[in-house]
Amino acid sequence: MSMPEPSSVPDGGRPPGHEVARSLRPEGAPAAPRAGRNAGAPAIPERRGPSDARTFPSVPGRTADLPPAHTSLICVALPGLVISPAEGQLTGRGLEGFYREGRRMLSRCQVRIAGREPLATQARMLAADRARFVGTLRASSDVGPDPDVVVERTRHADGTERITLRSSAPRALRLPVEVALGTDLAELGSVASGRAGPELPASVHASGLRWSTATGYVTVTADPPPTDALASAGLLRWELELPPGGTFGVELRVRPDGRRPIRAVGRGATSPFAQARVVSDETGAEELLRSCVEDLRALLLRDPGHPTDTHLAAGVPWRCGLAPAEALAAARMTLPLGTRLAAGTLRTLARTQFTGQDPRRGLIPGLLRDGGPHLPPGCTATEATLGFPVLLAEARRWGLAEREVEELLPAAERCLEWLRTAVGDNTYLSDPQPGGPFRCETQAHAHRAALLGADLLDDHGRSGGTELREWARALRTAFCEDFWIEDGRGGGPAAARASDGRLVPHLGSSTSHLLDTGLLGSGELAPGLLDKARTEQLARLLGGPDMDSGWGLRSLGAKEAAYNPFGHRGGAVRVHETAVAVTGLAAAGHGREAGSLLRGVLAAAQAFGDRLPEMYAGERRTRGSAPIPHPAAARPAATSAAAGVLLLGSLAGIRPDAPAGTVTLRPFRSAPLGEIALTGLRISGAPFSVRVSGAGLATVEEVGDGLQLRT
């Protein structure tokens, strides 16, 4: 079967939080001229990355309703996934079905016993890639309400399903078992937009059925083979005689083009993540870390042209391919689990970077992303380009091998050259360019990239560090004057500044990025754009009831105009930015506010079965309430799964400097989860374990040779 074309959005009905499937301007279109004191560099169109060939099909954008995904059980082992309703029967409605590389391999799989469907009694995830469905029925003629046959279905993202019948009847049962199958072989974009088309006709094939199109075919085989296979009805049938206490099992295998079963990237020795563990006084922390790491493994993809390099897909079901900004952010948050993912992500993105004499030289391509109710869409290319040198610099602190740093340094230099060119003689970086607003978080990302990039250049004998530091210093001086809004209550940072100087005053979670300043050498954090007094005021704002929902940080304050608790950048809780706020607040010494947000996310995680969605409603937490899911949120999502790692790791405040052979600990002084032990982390590839007492005192329990604790 031919491989689907790349995309990020099915039929333009994009789920909240995801990119707009269009570039900033058409390929080859002339750049708008510079104008004004802070005009930006030419706009940059999106360019596809090497692994985008494994993502979903691209369809022109339009507004459309997406099928809800929040009640589905989604098993993931990319490039395979299966989306199931809680009842367990795949009926072909909505997104239901087995998928591989963005195409629906099987849309319908319905079990009937003696002409009846089992009564669904339980559905639960067994792991990131497996789910179990249990149904019952009364098959004997005995009087009474008790079921005597249990039907258990274990469904796996690799395209297999095991169906087991167990009888508790006092006498033998003669039962016909039927499995009705069907498929449209539609791409996910078509399924999501309601354009999947009719089911295809089946033909009998070996021990099952086969469906074909001009571009390929898919088969479903059964073991043991069925008694009958009816192509016209898409039906496999077995005639059983179950003795008292007897069982019968059949395994279905869904395979496209006769291929072998899916080999998930994140399984076994190929996983780039350490086997970390957390033990805490707070229930749920250990299970959250386990689930987050499982989801991260399930979302791993290989660069097809360089299969040793892995990166994370953005999220399921909407974006199962490379999204550069999210991939970099997730790799950065998972550095405590090792640097292999960071290295693979950086190498993959370096191959997509514009180079040579291209006027876009240094930029890592990306799409536009919705900016919420008060701002135009922003460009993920800007965020990714600024995130690249930051991830490389911090991965080096966590022990990325120097030869790998040297290999990636030219790409980081090009990112920093792009930053200098885009800013020019101005103070601020616009997003998108040209003529876009000067976003608060973009200035924070650029400032962090400049400072960490300058250290990276200096440490490797490259030029440009002094210039970057001078610009960062000028940005710090100007930012507090130009972006701070005084209101008589301490004021706060603007969300953005227009090119004509007008401020966008709305308070949102994007301001949390002002607290994420980046890790320098000797365990020191880079200076931020805010001074101490303004940092304290921002902490009060983020920790106040308008922003802290009790389940995490709202993306827009509850009292702001256009607040919508389901708005992905208009009031919903975004797990990634909540984690950024928690770590930044803790590092700045605001443990009370950080602890409240942390406990809120952990409570939400338990309500979501420890599989954090990318976002959920920002409704106020009350006694006995539960977080409300967002119907279009990705779950699992790379940034939310990685955020779980960052949140738990932040309790110990681990700040390594592998090149200097030191590690510094700055734990939460408030110990919001009581005593906690983190084991199996990695610094320079060696195990690292730390315990933080209920009094907030950290003790290293395991550390690699040559690494010393720095106080």
SETI-419490 format. One record per residue (C-alpha): x, y, z. Coordinates in steps of 0.5 Angstrom, whole numbers, plus 2048, in hexadecimal, padded with zeros to 3 digits. Layout:
N
XYZ;...
% end
This chain:
711
800800800;8038077FE;80580B804;800811806;802818804;80481C80A;80082180E;7FE824815;7F7825815;7F1821812;7ED82580D;7EF82B810;7EA82A816;7F082A81B;7F0828822;7F182E827;7F882F828;7FB82C821;7FE83081B;7FA833816;7FC82F810;7FF83580B;80683980B;80784080C;807842805;80783D7FF;80E83A7FD;81283F7F8;80D8457FA;81184C7FB;81284E802;80F854805;81485A806;81685C80D;813862810;813865817;81886481D;81685D81E;81585A817;816853816;81A84F811;81684C80B;81184780D;81384080C;80E83A809;80E83380C;81282E809;81182680A;81682280F;81981C80D;814818811;80E81B80F;80D81680A;80A811810;805816812;7FE818810;7FB81A809;7FB822808;7F4825806;7F282C805;7F083080B;7E983180D;7E5832813;7E282B815;7E082781B;7E482281D;7E281B820;7E281B827;7E881782A;7E8818831;7E4812833;7E880D82E;7ED808831;7F380A82C;7F880482C;7FF807829;805804826;807808820;80780781B;80180381D;7FB805821;7F4803822;7EE807825;7E8804828;7E280682C;7E1804833;7DC7FE831;7E17FB82D;7DE7F9827;7E17FD821;7DB7FF81D;7DE804818;7DB80A81B;7DF81081C;7E780F81C;7E680881E;7EB80381B;7F280081B;7F7805817;7FE804815;80280A812;7FC80E812;7F780980E;7F1806811;7F37FE810;7EC7FC813;7E6800815;7E17FB817;7E27F581C;7DC7F281F;7DB7EC823;7D57E8824;7D37E2828;7CD7DE826;7CB7E4822;7CC7E9828;7D17EE82A;7D47ED831;7D27F2836;7D87F7837;7DA7F783E;7E17F983F;7E67FD83A;7ED7FF83D;7F480183A;7F97FB83C;7FF7FF839;800805834;7FF80082F;7FA7FB831;7F37FB834;7EE7F6837;7E77F6836;7E27F1839;7DB7EF838;7D67EA83A;7D07E6838;7CB7E183A;7CC7DB835;7C87D5839;7C17D483A;7C17D4842;7BD7D9845;7C07DF849;7C47E6847;7CB7E3848;7CF7E3841;7D37DD840;7D77DF83A;7DD7E483B;7E07E7834;7E77EA835;7EA7EE830;7F17F0830;7F37F582B;7FA7F8829;7FC7FD825;8017F9821;7FA7F681D;7F97F0821;7F27EE825;7F17E882A;7EA7E682B;7E97E1831;7E37DE833;7E27DB83A;7DC7D783C;7D97D6843;7D37D2841;7D27CB844;7D17C883D;7D47C8837;7D27CE832;7D27CE82A;7D37D5828;7D47D8821;7D97DD822;7D97E381C;7DE7E881B;7DC7EE816;7E17F1813;7E27F780E;7E67FD80C;7E7803808;7EE804807;7ED80B808;7F281080B;7F1813812;7F081A80F;7EA81780B;7E8813811;7E881A815;7E481E810;7DF81980F;7E1817808;7E4810809;7DF80D803;7DC806803;7DE800806;7E27FC800;7E07F57FE;7E47EF801;7E77E97FE;7E87E2802;7F07E2803;7F37DC807;7F17DC80E;7ED7E280D;7EB7E8809;7EE7ED804;7ED7F4802;7F07F77FC;7F17FE7F8;7F58007F3;7FB8027F7;7FB7FC7FC;7F77F7800;7F67F5807;7F47EE80A;7F17EC811;7F37E5812;7F17E0818;7F47DB81C;7F17D681D;7EE7D7816;7E67D8816;7E17D2814;7DF7D780E;7E17DD80B;7DB7E1808;7DE7E7803;7D87EA801;7D67EB809;7DD7EC80B;7DC7E7810;7E07E2814;7DC7DC817;7DE7D781C;7DA7D181F;7DC7D0826;7DA7CB82B;7DC7CD832;7DC7C8837;7DB7CB83F;7E17CF841;7E37CF83A;7E77D4836;7E87D682E;7ED7DB82C;7EE7DE825;7F37E3823;7F27E881D;7F87EB819;7F77F2815;7FC7F2810;7FD7F780A;8017F5804;8037EE807;8077F280C;80A7EF812;8077F2819;8097F981B;8107FA81F;80F7FF823;815804824;81480582C;8147FD82D;81A7FA831;8217FC830;81F80182B;81C806830;82080C831;81D80D838;82080A83E;81C806843;81B80B848;81680A84E;81380F853;81180D85A;80D81385E;809814864;80481685F;80081185C;800811854;807814853;80A80D851;80480B84D;804812849;80C811848;80B80A845;80580C841;80881283E;80E80E83C;80A809839;80680E835;80D811833;80F80A830;80980982C;80A810829;81180F826;81280F81F;81980E81B;81B812815;81A80D80F;82181080C;82580F813;82180A817;82680A81D;82381181E;81D812822;818817823;811818826;80B819823;80681F825;80081B827;7FB816826;7F6816822;7F781C81E;7FF81D81D;80281681D;80881A819;80E81E81B;80C82581E;81382981F;81182D824;80E828828;813823827;81882882A;81482A830;813822832;81A820831;81C826835;81782483B;81A81C83A;82181E83B;82181B842;82081483F;82681583A;828819834;82781482E;82081682D;82381E82D;82981B828;824818823;81F81E823;825823822;82881F81C;82181E819;81F825819;826827817;825824810;81F82880F;82282E811;82383380B;82A834809;82F837804;82D83D801;82683D802;823843805;82083F80A;82683C80C;826839813;81F839814;81C832816;815832812;80E832816;807833815;803839818;7FF83881E;7F983B821;7FA840826;7F484182A;7EF84682A;7F384C82A;7F984B826;7FA84881F;7FD84181D;80484181F;80A83D81C;80C83681E;81283781A;81583D81E;814839825;817833822;81D83781F;81E83A826;81D83482A;823830826;829833829;825833830;82482B82F;82B82A82D;82E82F832;82A82B838;82B824835;833826836;83282783D;82E82183E;83481D83B;83381D833;83A81A830;83E82082E;83F81D827;83781D826;837824829;83D826824;83982381E;833827820;83682D821;83683081A;82E82F81A;82E833820;83283881E;82E839818;82883A81C;82B83F820;82D84381A;826843818;82484681E;82984B81D;82784D816;82084D818;82185281E;82585681A;82785D81D;82085C821;81F85A828;819855827;81784F823;81184F820;80D84981E;80B847819;80F84B815;80F850812;80A855815;80785081B;807852822;80C852827;80A84C82B;80C84C832;80E844832;81284582C;81684A82F;817845835;819840830;81E84582C;821847832;822840835;82583E82E;82A84482E;82D842835;82D83B834;83083B82D;83584082F;83883C834;83883682F;83B83A82A;84183C82F;842835832;84383382B;848839829;84383C824;841843823;83B847824;83A84682C;83B84D82E;836850828;83184B82B;83284D832;832854830;82B85482D;828850833;82A855838;82785A833;821856833;82185583A;82185D83B;81C85E836;817859838;81585B83F;81486283D;810860836;80C85A838;80A85B840;80385E841;802862847;7FB86284A;7FC864851;7FC85D854;80385B852;80285A84A;804855846;80785383F;803854839;80284E834;80585282E;80785982C;80485B825;80985E820;806865821;807864829;80086282B;80085D830;7FC856831;7FA856838;7F7850839;7FA84B83E;7FB84483C;80083E83D;805840838;80884583D;80A83F840;81083E83B;81384483E;814840844;81883B840;81F83E83F;82383883E;829834841;830837840;836834843;83883284B;83083184C;82F83884B;82883B847;829840842;826847844;81F848842;81B84E83F;818850845;81B85384B;81A850852;814855854;81185384D;81284C84E;80F84C855;80984F852;80884B84C;808845851;803848855;7FF84984E;80084184C;7FE83F853;7F8843854;7F1840853;7F084384C;7F683F849;7F783984E;7F083584C;7F2830852;7F382B84C;7F982F849;7FB835846;7F5838841;7F883B83A;7F484183B;7F2844842;7EA843844;7E984A844;7EC84C83E;7E784E838;7E6848833;7E7843839;7E583C837;7E783683B;7E7832835;7EB837831;7F2833830;7F583A830;7EF83E833;7EE83A83A;7F083383A;7F583083E;7FB82E83A;7FF82983D;80682B83A;80583383C;803831843;80A82C844;80E832841;80A837847;80C83284C;81383184B;81483884A;81083A850;814835854;81B838851;81983F853;81783D85A;81083D85A;80E83685C;80783785F;805839858;809834854;80682F859;7FF830858;800830851;804829851;7FE826856;7F9828851;7FC82584B;7FD81F84F;7F681E852;7F481F84A;7F981A848;7F581584D;7EE81784A;7F1815843;7F480F845;7FB811845;7FB81383E;7FB81A83D;7F881E837;7FB824834;7F6828837;7EF82883B;7EA82D83D;7EC832842;7E6832846;7E783384D;7E882D852;7E382C857;7E282785D;7E0821859;7E1823852;7E582084D;7E9823847;7E5824841;7E882183A;7E9825834;7E682182E;7EB822829;7F182282E;7F781D82C;7F8818831;7FD815831;80181C82F;80981C82F;809823833;804821838;80781A839;80E81D83A;80B82383E;80A81D843;81181B843;813823844;80E82484A;81081E84E;81881F84D;81782784F;816824856;81D823856;820829852;82582584F;82A82A84B;830826848;836828845;839822842;83F82683E;841828845;840822849;83B82584E;83382584F;82F82A854;829828857;82482E859;81E82A85B;81782C85D;81782F864;81082E865;810827863;809827860;80981F85F;80C81E866;813819866;81481785F;81A81385C;81C813854;82080D852;82280B84B;823812848;829813844;82F818844;83581683E;83181083D;83380D845;82D80C84A;82B81284E;826811854;824816859;82081785F;81C81D862;81A81D869;81382086B;81782686E;81A827867;821825868;824821862;82981B863;82C81885D;82C81085D;82F80E857;834812852;83981084D;84081084D;84381784C;83D81B84E;83D81F854;838822858;83882A858;83582E85E;
% end
